[in-house]
Amino acid sequence: MDHTAITGRQLAAARTLAEMSQADVARAANVSVPTLKRMEGATGAVPGMTNNVAAVVRALEAAGVTFIDGDYSGAGGPGVRLVAKSEN
């Protein structure tokens, strides 16, 4: 997925699904909490440096979240989904 298409609401929803605090995500992505707050507060595409956005997305994906773009055939817009992790 193109990281420039990620929305602030997707980041906030993904963090909630992953049951992570802003501090947890910021630490995992190596960004500051204020930076993450600005990203999540965006009403549209996430503002900021693309490498920071990509780092946050990677941290959330590592926590089991999948980002869904607006072209997803089963929905009317961008979203997130919690991926079931296999138990070993």
C-alpha positions in Angstrom: 0.0 0.0 0.0 1.1 3.5 -0.8 2.0 5.1 2.6 1.0 8.6 1.2 -2.6 7.3 1.1 -2.7 6.4 4.8 -5.1 8.5 6.8 -4.8 9.7 10.4 -8.0 7.9 11.3 -6.5 4.6 9.9 -3.4 5.1 12.2 -5.6 5.8 15.2 -7.9 2.8 14.5 -4.9 0.5 13.9 -3.3 1.5 17.1 -6.5 0.8 19.0 -6.9 -2.6 17.3 -3.4 -3.5 18.3 -4.1 -2.4 21.9 -1.1 -0.2 21.9 -0.6 3.3 23.5 0.7 6.2 21.5 3.9 5.8 23.5 4.2 2.1 22.5 3.8 2.9 18.8 6.1 5.9 18.9 8.8 3.8 20.6 8.4 0.9 18.1 8.5 3.3 15.2 11.3 5.5 16.6 9.3 8.7 16.4 8.2 11.1 19.1 4.8 11.0 20.7 3.9 14.5 19.5 4.8 13.4 15.9 2.4 10.4 16.2 -0.3 12.6 17.7 -0.1 15.0 14.7 -0.2 12.0 12.3 -3.3 10.5 14.0 -5.0 13.9 14.2 -4.9 14.4 10.4 -8.4 14.4 8.8 -7.0 13.2 5.5 -3.7 11.8 4.4 -1.1 11.7 7.1 1.2 14.7 7.1 4.9 14.4 7.8 8.0 12.8 6.5 7.3 9.7 4.5 9.9 7.7 6.3 8.2 8.5 9.7 4.8 7.4 8.2 6.3 4.2 6.9 7.9 3.5 10.2 4.6 3.9 12.1 2.9 1.7 9.5 5.5 -1.0 9.8 5.3 -0.9 13.6 1.5 -1.4 13.5 1.8 -4.1 10.8 4.3 -5.9 13.1 1.6 -5.8 15.8 -0.8 -7.6 13.5 -2.7 -4.8 11.7 -3.3 -4.8 7.9 -4.1 -1.5 6.2 -6.8 -1.6 3.6 -6.8 1.0 0.8 -9.9 2.8 -0.6 -10.0 0.4 -3.6 -10.7 -2.7 -1.4 -13.5 -4.5 -3.1 -15.5 -5.2 0.0 -15.6 -1.7 1.5 -16.2 1.9 0.6 -13.0 3.4 1.8 -9.7 3.0 3.6 -9.6 1.0 6.8 -7.7 -1.5 8.9 -8.1 -5.1 9.9 -6.6 -7.1 12.7 -4.9 -10.2 11.3 -5.4 -13.4 13.2 -2.1 -14.7 14.4 -1.5 -18.4 14.2 -0.8 -20.0 17.6 2.2 -22.2 17.7 
